[in-house]
Amino acid sequence: MALIEVLAPQMTAYSKQFHTDGDVEWSPYVMFFHPRNYHSTVVSTDSSGFRFSELDRNRYSITSSSELSSARLIAGNSVVFGIGASSDKATIASRMMVHDSRQEPWLNFGGRAFNSAQELILITLYRHMLPKINEIILFSGANNLFLARLPEIHIQEHGAFYNSWRFFDTINGENSFSFSSFFNKRQKYIRPVTYPENTRSLDERIRLAAELTLRHLDGWNALAKDMEAKLTFVLQPVSGWVRNKGCKEEEALLLELNNRPQWTTVQKDVLQNEVCERYASILETGAHSKGISFVNISPALREAANDDQWLFIDHTHLTDEGYDLVARLVLNCTEGKQQMSKMR
């Protein structure tokens, strides 16, 4: 039995329907999304595939939000969706409702494995379902940096996306292409997950990821202004950006992860804190030039967490305790308070 199944048994609930190498639910425009009307003790989704946020037995989601007079939105990738959370109550959106004294619920607008282009497309597709949105937190940034390692043919003009190998191989006829088979969510893909080295330097990858992120942030800014909503971009935390060495559970899980021949385990160069500082500096300058608030959450998380506190399940996804601490820090930073002291 893998160590992850022992220390974080809830991860088995995400292993098929919510992993890019599992039973992918193909969707037009965004490429893939979560299964619709999915329900388990760990994760549940609405009729469009958005995860529910929950507080005091009240459940909120995008497709059921029209009855609300107003709400707040946290958007982003799988960290916002809540991969690793033991239940819907443990996601960032749900924990923000616990700690936020304001009355509007927080809606979970996360898309697992999304890049910044997919995040922007998603809001354009589902904006019509939303009530009055007073605030948008865009909690993102890492996937663009990870994906910048892919070959140029996969990046092209608008950035690479997860499952791109599967897409391009099928389109190029290597797997007997047909649209009906490609968009069959039960179709299995057996190509090994191997990625060739590219010649792009780390500096070039940082600049590429920042350029794409800021380009798509323009779209969010225009939408937020039209919606009369406050917009804040929060650069998500990554394990190496928060601390060099985690607690014993983190170290054991990351050791197991790093011994697997997967693409996510060969990103050691971008896990350095120096990369976070360089990347965040470009994003902060760009965001401020657009009049958008910017928060680099990693330094705040580093300051707030105890050394023995179990925050990460892998390099990007968090534990329940990690999600709760991040939720409090996001509220603290976006409300303009002084940085939090150590939390237990």
C-alpha positions in Angstrom: 0.0 0.0 0.0 1.3 3.4 -0.9 2.1 5.8 2.0 -0.3 8.4 0.6 -3.2 5.9 1.1 -2.1 5.4 4.8 -1.5 9.1 5.7 -4.2 10.6 3.5 -6.8 8.0 2.6 -9.1 10.6 1.2 -6.8 10.9 -1.8 -8.1 7.6 -3.2 -11.4 9.5 -3.7 -9.6 11.8 -6.2 -7.6 9.1 -8.0 -9.8 8.4 -10.9 -12.4 11.1 -11.7 -10.3 14.0 -10.5 -6.8 13.3 -11.8 -5.5 14.1 -15.2 -4.4 10.5 -15.8 -7.7 9.1 -14.6 -11.2 9.0 -16.1 -11.1 12.4 -17.7 -14.4 14.1 -18.4 -13.7 15.9 -21.7 -15.5 19.2 -22.2 -15.7 21.7 -25.1 -13.6 24.9 -24.9 -11.9 24.1 -21.5 -10.8 20.7 -22.7 -11.8 18.8 -19.5 -13.7 19.4 -16.3 -15.0 17.5 -13.3 -17.7 14.9 -13.5 -21.2 16.3 -13.0 -23.5 15.5 -10.1 -20.8 13.5 -8.5 -21.3 12.6 -4.8 -19.1 10.9 -2.2 -18.2 11.4 1.4 -15.1 13.3 0.2 -16.1 15.4 -2.8 -19.4 16.4 -4.5 -20.1 18.4 -7.6 -23.2 20.2 -9.0 -24.9 19.7 -12.3 -22.1 21.5 -14.1 -19.2 19.9 -12.3 -18.3 22.7 -9.8 -17.5 21.6 -6.2 -19.9 22.6 -3.4 -18.7 24.8 -0.6 -20.4 24.2 2.7 -21.1 25.9 6.0 -23.4 24.8 8.8 -25.1 22.3 6.5 -25.8 25.0 3.9 -24.3 24.0 0.5 -23.5 26.5 -2.2 -22.4 26.0 -5.8 -22.3 27.8 -9.1 -25.4 26.2 -10.6 -27.4 26.7 -7.5 -26.3 30.3 -6.8 -29.0 32.1 -8.7 -31.2 32.3 -5.6 -28.5 34.3 -3.8 -28.6 38.1 -3.8 -24.8 38.3 -3.8 -21.7 36.1 -3.3 -17.9 36.1 -3.4 -15.9 34.0 -5.8 -12.6 32.2 -5.4 -11.3 30.9 -8.7 -8.2 29.0 -9.8 -6.9 25.5 -10.3 -7.0 22.2 -8.4 -5.9 23.9 -5.1 -9.1 26.0 -5.2 -11.1 22.9 -6.2 -9.6 21.3 -3.1 -7.6 18.2 -4.1 -6.5 16.7 -0.9 -9.3 18.0 1.3 -11.1 15.3 3.3 -14.5 16.8 2.5 -16.3 19.7 0.8 -16.2 21.5 4.2 -12.4 21.5 4.1 -11.8 23.5 0.9 -10.5 27.1 0.9 -14.0 28.4 -0.1 -15.7 26.5 2.7 -13.1 27.6 5.3 -13.2 31.2 4.2 -16.9 31.1 5.0 -16.1 29.9 8.5 -13.6 32.7 9.1 -15.3 35.5 7.2 -17.6 37.7 9.2 -19.3 39.0 6.1 -22.6 37.3 5.1 -22.0 36.5 1.4 -21.1 32.8 0.8 -17.8 32.0 -1.0 -18.4 30.0 -4.2 -15.8 27.4 -5.4 -14.8 28.2 -9.0 -11.8 26.0 -9.1 -10.9 23.7 -12.1 -8.4 21.0 -11.4 -5.3 21.0 -13.6 -6.3 24.3 -15.2 -3.9 26.9 -16.6 -4.7 30.6 -16.7 -6.3 30.4 -20.1 -8.7 27.7 -19.0 -9.5 29.6 -15.8 -10.5 32.7 -17.9 -12.5 30.7 -20.4 -14.4 29.1 -17.5 -15.6 32.4 -16.1 -16.8 33.5 -19.5 -18.8 30.3 -19.9 -20.5 30.4 -16.5 -20.8 34.1 -15.7 -24.5 34.1 -16.6 -25.2 31.7 -13.8 -23.7 33.9 -11.1 -25.5 36.2 -8.7 -24.1 39.7 -8.0 -20.4 39.0 -7.2 -18.8 41.5 -4.8 -15.3 40.0 -4.7 -13.1 37.7 -6.8 -10.0 36.0 -5.5 -8.0 34.5 -8.3 -5.8 31.9 -6.5 -3.4 30.6 -9.1 -0.1 30.8 -10.9 1.8 27.6 -10.4 0.5 25.5 -13.3 1.6 28.0 -15.9 5.1 27.7 -14.4 5.1 23.9 -14.4 3.7 23.7 -17.9 6.3 26.1 -19.3 8.7 23.1 -19.4 6.8 21.5 -22.2 8.0 21.6 -25.8 7.1 24.6 -28.0 4.6 22.6 -30.0 2.5 22.2 -26.9 2.9 25.8 -25.8 2.3 27.6 -29.1 0.6 31.0 -28.6 -1.6 30.5 -25.6 0.3 28.2 -23.3 0.4 24.5 -22.7 -2.2 22.6 -20.8 -2.4 19.3 -18.9 -3.3 16.3 -21.1 -1.8 18.0 -24.1 0.1 14.9 -25.1 -3.1 13.0 -25.2 -4.8 15.7 -27.3 -2.0 16.2 -29.8 -1.4 12.5 -30.2 -5.0 11.9 -31.0 -5.4 14.8 -33.3 -2.3 13.7 -35.2 -3.8 10.3 -35.7 -1.6 8.2 -33.5 -4.6 6.8 -31.7 -7.2 6.4 -34.5 -8.7 9.8 -34.0 -12.5 10.3 -33.8 -14.2 13.1 -31.9 -16.6 10.6 -30.4 -13.8 8.5 -29.0 -11.7 11.5 -27.9 -14.6 13.0 -25.8 -15.6 9.7 -24.3 -14.7 10.2 -20.7 -14.2 6.4 -20.2 -11.6 6.2 -22.9 -8.3 4.9 -21.5 -5.0 6.4 -22.5 -1.9 4.2 -22.2 0.9 6.4 -23.4 3.6 6.6 -20.8 3.8 10.0 -19.1 7.2 11.0 -20.2 8.3 14.5 -21.2 11.4 15.4 -23.1 13.8 18.1 -22.0 13.4 21.4 -23.7 16.0 24.0 -24.3 14.1 26.8 -22.5 16.1 28.1 -19.5 14.6 28.6 -16.1 14.6 32.4 -16.6 12.7 32.0 -19.9 10.2 29.7 -18.3 9.6 32.2 -15.5 9.1 35.0 -18.0 6.8 32.9 -20.2 4.6 31.8 -17.3 4.4 35.4 -16.0 3.5 36.8 -19.4 0.7 34.3 -19.9 -0.6 34.8 -16.4 -0.7 38.6 -16.7 -2.2 38.4 -20.2 -5.1 36.4 -18.9 -5.3 38.6 -15.8 -6.3 41.4 -18.2 -9.4 39.5 -19.0 -10.3 38.9 -15.4 -9.7 42.6 -14.7 -12.1 43.6 -17.5 -14.8 41.2 -16.2 -14.3 42.3 -12.6 -14.8 45.9 -13.5 -17.9 45.1 -15.5 -19.2 43.1 -12.6 -18.2 45.8 -10.1 -16.3 43.2 -8.1 -13.0 43.7 -6.2 -10.3 41.5 -7.8 -7.2 40.2 -6.1 -4.6 37.9 -7.6 -3.1 35.5 -5.0 0.0 33.5 -6.1 -0.7 30.1 -4.7 1.8 28.4 -2.3 4.1 25.5 -3.4 5.9 23.3 -0.9 9.4 24.5 -1.6 8.3 28.2 -1.7 7.0 27.9 1.9 9.9 26.0 3.6 12.9 24.0 2.6 11.9 21.1 4.9 8.4 20.1 5.9 7.1 18.1 8.8 7.7 14.4 8.9 4.5 13.5 7.1 5.3 15.9 4.2 8.9 14.7 3.9 7.8 11.1 3.8 5.1 11.8 1.1 7.4 13.9 -1.0 10.1 11.3 -0.9 7.6 8.7 -2.2 6.4 11.1 -4.8 9.9 12.0 -6.0 10.6 8.3 -6.6 7.8 8.0 -9.1 8.6 8.5 -12.9 6.0 11.3 -13.3 6.4 14.8 -14.8 5.4 16.5 -11.6 8.4 15.0 -9.8 11.0 16.6 -12.1 10.2 20.2 -11.4 12.8 20.5 -8.7 14.2 23.7 -10.2 11.0 25.6 -9.9 10.4 24.5 -6.3 13.1 26.8 -5.0 12.1 29.8 -2.9 14.3 32.0 -5.2 12.1 31.1 -8.1 9.0 32.1 -6.1 10.6 35.5 -5.4 11.5 36.2 -9.0 8.2 35.0 -10.4 6.2 36.9 -7.7 8.1 40.1 -8.4 7.2 40.1 -12.1 3.6 39.2 -11.3 3.3 41.9 -8.6 4.7 44.6 -10.9 2.4 43.6 -13.7 -0.7 43.3 -11.5 -0.1 46.7 -9.9 0.3 48.3 -13.3 -3.2 47.1 -14.0 -4.6 48.4 -10.7 -5.0 44.8 -9.4 -4.2 43.8 -5.8 -1.5 41.1 -5.6 -0.7 38.7 -2.7 2.2 36.2 -2.6 0.8 33.9 0.0 3.9 31.7 0.4 5.8 34.1 2.7 2.7 34.6 4.8 2.2 30.9 5.1 5.8 30.4 6.0 5.5 32.9 8.8 2.2 31.7 10.1 2.9 27.9 10.1 4.6 25.9 12.8 7.6 23.8 11.8 5.7 20.6 12.7 2.5 21.6 11.1 1.4 19.3 8.2 0.5 21.6 5.3 1.1 19.8 2.0 0.0 16.4 0.7 2.2 16.9 -2.4 4.1 19.8 -3.8 0.9 21.9 -4.5 -2.1 20.4 -2.8 -2.8 20.8 0.9 -4.1 19.0 3.9 -7.3 20.1 5.8 -5.1 22.1 8.2 -3.2 23.6 5.3 -6.4 24.7 3.5 -7.8 26.2 6.7 -4.6 28.2 7.4 -4.5 29.4 3.8 -8.1 30.5 3.9 -7.4 32.6 7.0 -4.3 34.1 5.5 -6.1 35.0 2.3 -8.9 36.8 4.2 -6.3 38.5 6.4 -4.2 39.7 3.4 -7.1 40.8 1.2 -8.8 42.7 4.0 -5.7 44.7 4.6 -4.9 43.6 8.2 -1.5 43.2 9.6 0.1 39.8 8.9 -1.0 37.0 11.2 1.2 35.7 13.9 1.8 32.0 14.5 -1.4 29.9 14.3 -2.1 26.6 15.8 
